[in-house]
Amino acid sequence: MSATIKPIKLYSHPTGPNPWKVAMILEELKLPYETIIIEKADLKKPPYEKININGRAPAIQDSNTGLTLWESGAIIEFLIDTYDKTQELSFPKGSPEYYHTKQWLYFQVSGQGPYFGQAVWFTVFHSEKLASAQERYKNEILRVSSVLDRALEGKDWLVGGKCSYADISFVTWYEAVIPRVLAGVVDLPREYANLDAWLERIKARPAITKVLQDKAARASTGK
């Protein structure tokens, strides 16, 4: 299928987690794409804001459909609906699993991403060290992790017995917070064994491994 599809432009950032979860879906679906790195200083400038008025990454431009789209969750839903014709990462429309994958994607974009992002901000980047803010968002990481760990009790994947876009959507934010926020604080394999094993299963998938390697290479050069 991908041989007849023109490359999708993915506007990304070297270190931000959200563009790379979109890259994971593109890789899993074997879609051709071009990664365009937008420097942090350029995200809020008019040329990029014409693509994403919110001035954040990611965004995509798909010349196959003529669609420009931003917000990682919306992009993932578009890619799945448009290109996952054999349901490699999804389920039949209208089935319980169809809605459960959406449930977990929305939990990721509303529950994991914002809290994990604030945890990284107040731990690493904020000019003042505010113990109360650090503690609040660390606790939110643990709460979200507890939800996932309990949901994964006795099973390998969140929905339907297979890896779906819902599972994949959580990986990059854990990659961001484990070294920056959780190191020396939480023993993930011991305290959240189901979650830890699940993350390792996802990261072992060739498409996910490739994207994580690409992300590390981009982060090291900033390009």
C-alpha positions in Angstrom: 0.0 0.0 0.0 2.7 2.5 1.0 4.3 2.3 -2.5 1.4 4.3 -3.9 1.2 6.8 -1.1 3.1 10.0 -1.1 5.1 10.8 2.0 3.3 12.5 4.8 5.0 15.5 6.3 5.5 15.2 10.1 6.4 18.4 11.8 8.4 17.4 14.9 10.8 18.5 17.6 13.9 16.7 18.7 12.9 16.1 22.3 9.1 16.6 22.6 7.3 13.3 23.2 4.2 14.0 21.2 5.6 14.1 17.7 7.4 10.8 18.2 4.2 8.9 19.2 2.8 10.0 15.8 6.0 8.7 14.2 5.5 5.4 15.9 2.1 5.0 14.3 3.5 6.0 10.9 6.2 3.3 11.2 3.8 0.7 12.5 1.5 1.3 9.5 4.6 1.3 7.1 3.6 4.7 5.8 6.1 6.9 4.0 6.8 10.1 5.9 9.2 13.0 6.1 10.2 14.3 9.5 10.6 18.1 9.5 12.3 19.3 12.7 11.0 22.7 13.9 13.3 24.4 16.3 11.7 25.6 19.6 12.3 29.2 18.7 10.4 28.8 15.4 7.3 27.1 16.8 5.6 30.4 17.6 6.6 32.2 14.4 4.2 32.9 11.6 5.6 30.3 9.0 4.9 27.4 11.4 1.8 29.0 12.9 0.2 28.9 9.4 0.5 25.1 9.8 -0.4 24.9 13.5 -2.0 28.0 14.9 -1.2 26.6 18.4 2.5 26.8 17.8 3.3 23.3 19.1 4.5 20.0 17.6 3.3 17.8 16.1 1.4 18.7 13.0 1.1 16.8 9.7 0.4 17.6 6.1 -0.9 14.7 4.1 -0.8 15.5 0.3 -2.7 12.2 -0.3 -5.9 13.7 1.3 -5.1 17.4 1.3 -5.4 17.5 5.1 -3.3 19.6 7.5 -3.9 18.5 11.1 -2.4 19.2 14.5 -2.9 17.7 18.0 -1.3 14.2 18.3 -4.5 12.4 19.4 -6.4 13.7 16.4 -3.5 12.9 14.1 -3.4 9.3 15.4 -7.1 8.9 14.9 -6.9 10.2 11.4 -4.0 7.9 10.5 -5.8 4.9 11.9 -9.1 5.8 10.2 -7.5 6.5 6.9 -4.7 4.0 6.5 -5.2 1.1 8.9 -7.4 -0.8 6.5 -6.4 -4.2 7.8 -6.8 -3.1 11.5 -3.2 -3.9 12.4 -3.5 -1.4 15.3 -7.3 -1.0 15.7 -10.6 -2.8 15.8 -13.8 -3.0 13.7 -15.8 0.3 13.9 -18.6 0.1 16.3 -17.2 -2.8 18.3 -16.6 -2.5 22.1 -12.8 -2.6 21.3 -13.2 0.3 18.9 -14.4 2.5 21.7 -12.1 1.1 24.3 -9.0 2.1 22.2 -10.4 5.6 22.0 -11.0 5.6 25.8 -7.4 4.8 26.4 -6.1 7.3 23.8 -8.2 10.1 25.5 -6.8 9.0 28.8 -3.3 9.4 27.4 -3.9 12.8 25.9 -5.8 14.2 28.8 -4.4 12.3 31.8 -0.9 11.2 31.0 0.5 13.8 28.7 -0.4 17.0 30.6 0.5 15.6 34.1 3.8 14.1 32.9 4.7 17.2 31.0 4.1 19.4 34.1 6.2 17.0 36.2 9.1 17.4 33.8 8.6 21.2 33.7 8.7 21.7 37.4 11.5 19.2 38.0 13.8 20.2 35.2 12.9 23.5 33.5 11.1 25.8 36.0 13.3 28.6 37.3 12.1 28.1 40.9 12.2 24.7 42.6 8.6 24.4 43.9 8.4 21.3 46.1 4.6 21.4 46.2 4.3 21.5 42.4 6.9 18.7 42.0 5.1 16.6 44.6 1.7 17.1 43.0 2.8 16.1 39.5 5.0 13.2 40.7 1.9 11.9 42.5 -0.1 12.3 39.3 2.5 10.2 37.5 2.0 7.5 40.1 -1.7 7.7 39.9 -1.7 7.3 36.1 0.8 4.5 36.5 -1.4 2.7 39.0 -4.4 2.9 36.7 -2.4 1.4 33.8 -0.8 -1.3 36.1 -4.2 -2.4 37.4 -5.7 -2.4 33.9 -2.9 -4.6 32.7 -3.4 -7.2 35.4 -3.4 -10.6 33.7 -3.1 -9.4 30.2 -0.5 -8.2 27.7 -2.3 -5.3 26.1 -4.9 -2.7 27.0 -7.6 -3.8 24.5 -8.6 -6.9 22.6 -5.5 -9.0 23.2 -3.3 -7.2 20.8 -1.1 -4.1 20.6 -3.1 -1.2 19.4 -2.6 2.5 18.9 -3.8 3.0 22.4 -0.8 1.1 23.9 1.7 2.8 21.7 0.5 6.3 22.6 1.8 6.0 26.2 5.4 5.1 25.4 7.1 8.4 24.7 5.9 10.2 27.8 7.3 7.4 30.0 10.6 7.7 28.1 10.6 11.4 29.1 9.7 11.0 32.8 11.6 7.9 33.8 15.1 9.5 33.7 14.0 13.0 34.6 11.4 12.5 37.3 11.2 8.9 38.4 14.9 7.9 38.6 15.7 7.0 42.2 12.1 7.7 43.2 10.2 4.7 41.9 11.3 1.1 41.2 9.1 0.6 38.2 9.7 -3.2 37.7 9.0 -3.9 41.3 6.2 -1.4 42.1 4.4 -1.4 38.7 5.4 -4.8 37.3 2.5 -5.1 34.8 3.2 -1.6 33.5 6.9 -2.1 33.2 6.5 -5.4 31.3 4.0 -3.8 29.0 6.3 -0.9 28.2 9.1 -3.4 27.4 6.8 -5.4 25.1 5.9 -2.3 23.2 9.5 -1.0 22.9 10.6 -4.4 21.6 8.4 -4.0 18.5 10.7 -3.1 15.5 8.8 0.0 14.5 8.9 1.4 18.0 12.6 0.5 18.5 13.4 2.4 15.3 11.5 5.5 16.3 13.1 5.6 19.8 16.5 5.3 18.1 15.6 8.1 15.7 14.5 10.2 18.5 17.7 9.7 20.5 19.8 10.5 17.4 17.8 13.7 16.8 18.0 14.7 20.5 21.7 14.3 20.5 22.2 16.6 17.5 19.2 18.9 18.0 18.3 18.3 14.3 
